[in-house]
């Protein structure tokens, strides 16, 4: 990137944001392998866990490799008491996966907020009790290169959803 001041041109270095494990201290990602459609998965998760996930507009996520915006099914619920937000996000679109590091995951349950280890283990156990779920795992978020971009896109999407609801 070049910047011109008083007829002189300066070359500015392009820095990419790099995340550290502390950046995601309140983000937990649980991978889910299932043949269920997104609405059936949300139904069973709501039934088993007492969450109240609701379908929102698809989450648009920018793919750095293909330079395209891909849409993923998206469900959300905010727990006022615990101050934790739960999301179900599909990992699939016609062109591939949102998080290619975890090919085995069909969906992710993303938890934003402090969740205790016992509550996390209980949540994973409840997910495993759903008959059509074949595999549940806690994803190592430090192995996900695209997580910063996904979380940024998620935040923008939530803001657009809130402003759209306020307009109605």
GROMACS elastic network, one bead per residue, 0.5 to 0.9 nm:
[ bonds ]
;  ai    aj funct       b0    kb
    1    10     6  0.84619   500
    1    11     6  0.59544   500
    1    12     6  0.54480   500
    1    13     6  0.69674   500
    1    14     6  0.71068   500
    2     9     6  0.63634   500
    2    10     6  0.55752   500
    2    12     6  0.59474   500
    2    13     6  0.88999   500
    3     8     6  0.81950   500
    3     9     6  0.55281   500
    3    10     6  0.50722   500
    3    11     6  0.63151   500
    3    12     6  0.70384   500
    4     7     6  0.60260   500
    4     8     6  0.54683   500
    4    10     6  0.61508   500
    4    11     6  0.87871   500
    5     8     6  0.53368   500
    5     9     6  0.64102   500
    5    10     6  0.77516   500
    6     9     6  0.83162   500
   15    18     6  0.89303   500
   17   148     6  0.83002   500
   18   148     6  0.81945   500
   19    22     6  0.80495   500
   19    23     6  0.61264   500
   19    24     6  0.81508   500
   19   142     6  0.85725   500
   19   145     6  0.89674   500
   19   147     6  0.89053   500
   19   148     6  0.71071   500
   20    23     6  0.54096   500
   20    24     6  0.74899   500
   20   142     6  0.78809   500
   21    24     6  0.57155   500
   21    25     6  0.65576   500
   21   141     6  0.81334   500
   21   142     6  0.64563   500
   22    25     6  0.50212   500
   22    26     6  0.85382   500
   23    26     6  0.80927   500
   23    27     6  0.87420   500
   24    27     6  0.51214   500
   24    28     6  0.80231   500
   24   141     6  0.77947   500
   24   142     6  0.86652   500
   25    28     6  0.81046   500
   25   113     6  0.84959   500
   25   114     6  0.80900   500
   26   111     6  0.78770   500
   26   112     6  0.57151   500
   26   114     6  0.52620   500
   26   115     6  0.77851   500
   27   110     6  0.70984   500
   27   111     6  0.56856   500
   27   113     6  0.62728   500
   27   114     6  0.77239   500
   27   115     6  0.88829   500
   27   141     6  0.82364   500
   28   109     6  0.81754   500
   28   110     6  0.58009   500
   28   112     6  0.65886   500
   28   113     6  0.81579   500
   28   114     6  0.87443   500
   28   115     6  0.82060   500
   28   120     6  0.88968   500
   28   138     6  0.75882   500
   28   139     6  0.77709   500
   28   140     6  0.86183   500
   28   141     6  0.75670   500
   29   108     6  0.64355   500
   29   109     6  0.59001   500
   29   111     6  0.63183   500
   29   112     6  0.88411   500
   29   137     6  0.85523   500
   29   138     6  0.59803   500
   29   139     6  0.54452   500
   29   140     6  0.76221   500
   29   141     6  0.69469   500
   30   105     6  0.89263   500
   30   107     6  0.84362   500
   30   108     6  0.54970   500
   30   109     6  0.50327   500
   30   110     6  0.63055   500
   30   111     6  0.81350   500
   30   124     6  0.79061   500
   30   136     6  0.68306   500
   30   137     6  0.55623   500
   30   139     6  0.56307   500
   31   102     6  0.78542   500
   31   104     6  0.81119   500
   31   105     6  0.51944   500
   31   106     6  0.74631   500
   31   107     6  0.60921   500
   31   109     6  0.64968   500
   31   110     6  0.86129   500
   31   135     6  0.78917   500
   31   136     6  0.56383   500
   31   137     6  0.51818   500
   31   138     6  0.61412   500
   31   139     6  0.61683   500
   32   104     6  0.80620   500
   32   105     6  0.51721   500
   32   106     6  0.59374   500
   32   107     6  0.51737   500
   32   108     6  0.58407   500
   32   109     6  0.74147   500
   32   127     6  0.83853   500
   32   133     6  0.70073   500
   32   134     6  0.77992   500
   32   135     6  0.58382   500
   32   137     6  0.68158   500
   33    36     6  0.89236   500
   33   104     6  0.63260   500
   33   106     6  0.50910   500
   33   107     6  0.67230   500
   33   108     6  0.88529   500
   33   132     6  0.89064   500
   33   133     6  0.59875   500
   33   134     6  0.56556   500
   33   136     6  0.65088   500
   33   137     6  0.89162   500
   34    37     6  0.83966   500
   34    41     6  0.83230   500
   34   105     6  0.80336   500
   34   106     6  0.63818   500
   34   107     6  0.79737   500
   34   132     6  0.60462   500
   34   134     6  0.56886   500
   34   135     6  0.72229   500
   35   106     6  0.79886   500
   35   132     6  0.68753   500
   35   133     6  0.74543   500
   35   134     6  0.84675   500
   36    39     6  0.80829   500
   36    40     6  0.60043   500
   36    41     6  0.57792   500
   36   132     6  0.67349   500
   36   133     6  0.78188   500
   37    40     6  0.54102   500
   37    41     6  0.62028   500
   37    42     6  0.87305   500
   38    41     6  0.50786   500
   38    42     6  0.61538   500
   38    43     6  0.85699   500
   38    73     6  0.70922   500
   38    74     6  0.84223   500
   38    75     6  0.87130   500
   38    88     6  0.83441   500
   38    89     6  0.85432   500
   38    90     6  0.73319   500
   38   107     6  0.82197   500
   39    42     6  0.51410   500
   39    43     6  0.61438   500
   39    44     6  0.87712   500
   39    55     6  0.78876   500
   39    75     6  0.88823   500
   40    44     6  0.62552   500
   40    45     6  0.85382   500
   41    44     6  0.52920   500
   41    45     6  0.60794   500
   41    46     6  0.84963   500
   41    88     6  0.89047   500
   41   132     6  0.86185   500
   41   133     6  0.85952   500
   42    45     6  0.50904   500
   42    46     6  0.59774   500
   42    47     6  0.84744   500
   42    52     6  0.86222   500
   42    53     6  0.64266   500
   42    54     6  0.79098   500
   42    55     6  0.84610   500
   42    75     6  0.75209   500
   42    88     6  0.74814   500
   43    46     6  0.52154   500
   43    47     6  0.61679   500
   43    48     6  0.87242   500
   43    52     6  0.88378   500
   43    53     6  0.80921   500
   44    48     6  0.60436   500
   44    49     6  0.83290   500
   44   127     6  0.87258   500
   44   130     6  0.69247   500
   45    48     6  0.52527   500
   45    49     6  0.57309   500
   45    50     6  0.76509   500
   45    51     6  0.70899   500
   45    52     6  0.85940   500
   45    53     6  0.81591   500
   45   126     6  0.81831   500
   45   127     6  0.68134   500
   45   130     6  0.77804   500
   46    49     6  0.54870   500
   46    50     6  0.52052   500
   46    52     6  0.54588   500
   46    53     6  0.63732   500
   47    50     6  0.58126   500
   47    51     6  0.75120   500
   47    52     6  0.85331   500
   48    51     6  0.80925   500
   48   126     6  0.63178   500
   48   127     6  0.75277   500
   48   129     6  0.81847   500
   48   130     6  0.75684   500
   49    52     6  0.87033   500
   49   123     6  0.70231   500
   49   126     6  0.64875   500
   49   127     6  0.78786   500
   51    77     6  0.70366   500
   51    78     6  0.87973   500
   51    79     6  0.81775   500
   51    86     6  0.82988   500
   52    76     6  0.80406   500
   52    77     6  0.58146   500
   52    78     6  0.83380   500
   52    79     6  0.88727   500
   53    75     6  0.56698   500
   53    76     6  0.50148   500
   53    78     6  0.83587   500
   53    86     6  0.75555   500
   53    87     6  0.74594   500
   53    88     6  0.79135   500
   54    74     6  0.84259   500
   54    75     6  0.51222   500
   54    76     6  0.54035   500
   54    77     6  0.64029   500
   55    58     6  0.84995   500
   55    73     6  0.80432   500
   55    74     6  0.60940   500
   55    76     6  0.66958   500
   56    59     6  0.82572   500
   56    73     6  0.80031   500
   56    74     6  0.58016   500
   56    75     6  0.56900   500
   56    76     6  0.71476   500
   56   161     6  0.78497   500
   57    60     6  0.89409   500
   57    72     6  0.89132   500
   57    73     6  0.73642   500
   57    74     6  0.65926   500
   57    75     6  0.83779   500
   57   157     6  0.86548   500
   57   161     6  0.78187   500
   58    71     6  0.55730   500
   58    72     6  0.52039   500
   58    74     6  0.52572   500
   58    75     6  0.85057   500
   58    89     6  0.87953   500
   58   157     6  0.88557   500
   59    70     6  0.80654   500
   59    71     6  0.53414   500
   59    72     6  0.50590   500
   59    73     6  0.62500   500
   59    74     6  0.57865   500
   59    89     6  0.78124   500
   59   153     6  0.77525   500
   59   154     6  0.68929   500
   59   157     6  0.65318   500
   59   158     6  0.89552   500
   60    69     6  0.59975   500
   60    70     6  0.54362   500
   60    72     6  0.64332   500
   60   150     6  0.89774   500
   60   153     6  0.68952   500
   60   154     6  0.80039   500
   60   157     6  0.74295   500
   61    68     6  0.83035   500
   61    69     6  0.54723   500
   61    70     6  0.53765   500
   61    71     6  0.62951   500
   61    72     6  0.76152   500
   61    98     6  0.76701   500
   61   149     6  0.77536   500
   61   150     6  0.61438   500
   61   152     6  0.89540   500
   61   153     6  0.58160   500
   61   154     6  0.78259   500
   62    66     6  0.86398   500
   62    67     6  0.67801   500
   62    68     6  0.57267   500
   62    70     6  0.62960   500
   62    71     6  0.88384   500
   62   149     6  0.74697   500
   62   150     6  0.77081   500
   62   153     6  0.75116   500
   63    66     6  0.57057   500
   63    67     6  0.53976   500
   63    68     6  0.54221   500
   63    69     6  0.61330   500
   63    70     6  0.70919   500
   63    98     6  0.77405   500
   63   146     6  0.83519   500
   63   149     6  0.86856   500
   64    67     6  0.50341   500
   64    68     6  0.73694   500
   64   146     6  0.82310   500
   64   149     6  0.88840   500
   65    68     6  0.80517   500
   66    69     6  0.86372   500
   70    93     6  0.69622   500
   70    94     6  0.87694   500
   70    95     6  0.81884   500
   70    98     6  0.81734   500
   71    92     6  0.88237   500
   71    93     6  0.68743   500
   72    89     6  0.64244   500
   72    90     6  0.53205   500
   72    91     6  0.69347   500
   72    92     6  0.67957   500
   72    93     6  0.65047   500
   72    98     6  0.80115   500
   73    88     6  0.78823   500
   73    89     6  0.57145   500
   73    90     6  0.52539   500
   73    91     6  0.84962   500
   73    92     6  0.86879   500
   74    87     6  0.69871   500
   74    88     6  0.57437   500
   74    90     6  0.67992   500
   75    86     6  0.81352   500
   75    87     6  0.54060   500
   75    89     6  0.66085   500
   76    85     6  0.71392   500
   76    86     6  0.56639   500
   76    88     6  0.65456   500
   76    89     6  0.88269   500
   77    84     6  0.85106   500
   77    85     6  0.57488   500
   77    86     6  0.52235   500
   77    87     6  0.65663   500
   78    81     6  0.89925   500
   78    82     6  0.87236   500
   78    83     6  0.70467   500
   78    84     6  0.59111   500
   78    86     6  0.62478   500
   78    87     6  0.87642   500
   79    82     6  0.55999   500
   79    83     6  0.54832   500
   79    84     6  0.52650   500
   79    85     6  0.61031   500
   79    86     6  0.79212   500
   80    83     6  0.50198   500
   80    84     6  0.71525   500
   80    85     6  0.86483   500
   81    84     6  0.80576   500
   82    85     6  0.87959   500
   82   113     6  0.82092   500
   82   114     6  0.81770   500
   82   115     6  0.83612   500
   83   112     6  0.86921   500
   83   113     6  0.65343   500
   83   114     6  0.80300   500
   84   111     6  0.68730   500
   84   112     6  0.56728   500
   84   114     6  0.68387   500
   84   115     6  0.75623   500
   85   110     6  0.81462   500
   85   111     6  0.58292   500
   85   112     6  0.51333   500
   85   113     6  0.65840   500
   86   109     6  0.68200   500
   86   110     6  0.58435   500
   86   112     6  0.65155   500
   86   113     6  0.88180   500
   87   108     6  0.77687   500
   87   109     6  0.55173   500
   87   110     6  0.50472   500
   87   111     6  0.64678   500
   87   112     6  0.83150   500
   88   107     6  0.67097   500
   88   108     6  0.56423   500
   88   110     6  0.63823   500
   88   111     6  0.89944   500
   89   106     6  0.88529   500
   89   107     6  0.55946   500
   89   108     6  0.52820   500
   89   109     6  0.65851   500
   89   110     6  0.75287   500
   90    93     6  0.80022   500
   90    97     6  0.87949   500
   90    98     6  0.79651   500
   90   105     6  0.86827   500
   90   106     6  0.61800   500
   90   108     6  0.63823   500
   90   109     6  0.89851   500
   91    96     6  0.84005   500
   91    97     6  0.53707   500
   91    98     6  0.50709   500
   91    99     6  0.65034   500
   91   100     6  0.84901   500
   91   102     6  0.88021   500
   91   103     6  0.83726   500
   91   105     6  0.66234   500
   91   106     6  0.51948   500
   91   107     6  0.50111   500
   91   108     6  0.67702   500
   92    95     6  0.80169   500
   92    96     6  0.59977   500
   92    98     6  0.62551   500
   92    99     6  0.86942   500
   92   105     6  0.88138   500
   92   106     6  0.64845   500
   92   107     6  0.77478   500
   93    96     6  0.55105   500
   93    97     6  0.62486   500
   93    98     6  0.75567   500
   94    97     6  0.83572   500
   96    99     6  0.89490   500
   96   100     6  0.78619   500
   97   100     6  0.52716   500
   97   101     6  0.88185   500
   97   102     6  0.85385   500
   97   103     6  0.70958   500
   97   106     6  0.87234   500
   98   146     6  0.85326   500
   98   150     6  0.85578   500
   99   102     6  0.60038   500
   99   103     6  0.73253   500
   99   105     6  0.87069   500
   99   144     6  0.71253   500
   99   145     6  0.85485   500
   99   146     6  0.71374   500
   99   147     6  0.81390   500
  100   103     6  0.54302   500
  100   144     6  0.85021   500
  101   104     6  0.88239   500
  101   143     6  0.74086   500
  101   144     6  0.65613   500
  101   145     6  0.85341   500
  102   105     6  0.57242   500
  102   106     6  0.88906   500
  102   139     6  0.79650   500
  102   144     6  0.86773   500
  103   106     6  0.77263   500
  104   135     6  0.86665   500
  105   108     6  0.69242   500
  105   135     6  0.82924   500
  105   136     6  0.84384   500
  105   137     6  0.88358   500
  111   114     6  0.83853   500
  111   115     6  0.78892   500
  112   115     6  0.83512   500
  115   118     6  0.84131   500
  115   119     6  0.64339   500
  115   120     6  0.63587   500
  116   119     6  0.52588   500
  116   120     6  0.61303   500
  116   121     6  0.86486   500
  117   121     6  0.60785   500
  117   122     6  0.84945   500
  118   121     6  0.51340   500
  118   122     6  0.61110   500
  118   123     6  0.85659   500
  119   122     6  0.50009   500
  119   123     6  0.60568   500
  119   124     6  0.86019   500
  120   123     6  0.50247   500
  120   124     6  0.62051   500
  120   125     6  0.85522   500
  121   124     6  0.51142   500
  121   125     6  0.61080   500
  121   126     6  0.86206   500
  122   126     6  0.61470   500
  122   127     6  0.86009   500
  123   126     6  0.51209   500
  123   127     6  0.62320   500
  123   128     6  0.86634   500
  124   127     6  0.50488   500
  124   128     6  0.61931   500
  124   129     6  0.87205   500
  124   136     6  0.67517   500
  124   137     6  0.76456   500
  124   138     6  0.83140   500
  125   128     6  0.50422   500
  125   129     6  0.63416   500
  125   136     6  0.86277   500
  126   129     6  0.50935   500
  126   130     6  0.69927   500
  127   130     6  0.55987   500
  127   131     6  0.89562   500
  127   133     6  0.72784   500
  127   135     6  0.89674   500
  127   136     6  0.70882   500
  128   131     6  0.75150   500
  128   132     6  0.88826   500
  128   133     6  0.63326   500
  128   134     6  0.74328   500
  128   135     6  0.70736   500
  128   136     6  0.63367   500
  129   132     6  0.87612   500
  129   133     6  0.77962   500
  130   133     6  0.56757   500
  130   134     6  0.86117   500
  131   134     6  0.75836   500
  133   136     6  0.74743   500
  138   141     6  0.88196   500
  139   142     6  0.87317   500
  139   143     6  0.83256   500
  139   144     6  0.88165   500
  140   143     6  0.57735   500
  140   144     6  0.74859   500
  141   144     6  0.54053   500
  141   145     6  0.85773   500
  141   147     6  0.74180   500
  142   145     6  0.76142   500
  142   147     6  0.86028   500
  143   147     6  0.89191   500
  144   147     6  0.55227   500
  144   148     6  0.86144   500
  145   148     6  0.74707   500
  145   149     6  0.86907   500
  146   149     6  0.55057   500
  146   150     6  0.62636   500
  146   151     6  0.87986   500
  147   151     6  0.60547   500
  147   152     6  0.84335   500
  148   151     6  0.53048   500
  148   152     6  0.61794   500
  148   153     6  0.86710   500
  149   153     6  0.60921   500
  149   154     6  0.84585   500
  150   153     6  0.50645   500
  150   154     6  0.60121   500
  150   155     6  0.86164   500
  151   155     6  0.61605   500
  151   156     6  0.86549   500
  152   155     6  0.51970   500
  152   156     6  0.63513   500
  152   157     6  0.86129   500
  153   156     6  0.51406   500
  153   157     6  0.60485   500
  153   158     6  0.86194   500
  154   157     6  0.50531   500
  154   158     6  0.61866   500
  154   159     6  0.86758   500
  155   158     6  0.51884   500
  155   159     6  0.63136   500
  155   160     6  0.87418   500
  156   159     6  0.51597   500
  156   160     6  0.62853   500
  156   161     6  0.86813   500
  157   160     6  0.51281   500
  157   161     6  0.61829   500
  157   162     6  0.86884   500
  158   161     6  0.50046   500
  158   162     6  0.61704   500
  158   163     6  0.86212   500
  159   162     6  0.51632   500
  159   163     6  0.61928   500
  159   164     6  0.85172   500
  160   163     6  0.51892   500
  160   164     6  0.60312   500
  160   165     6  0.85853   500
  161   164     6  0.50947   500
  161   165     6  0.61739   500
  161   166     6  0.86063   500
  162   165     6  0.51320   500
  162   166     6  0.61342   500
  162   167     6  0.86315   500
  163   167     6  0.61690   500
  163   168     6  0.87889   500
  164   167     6  0.51321   500
  164   168     6  0.65291   500
  165   168     6  0.52170   500
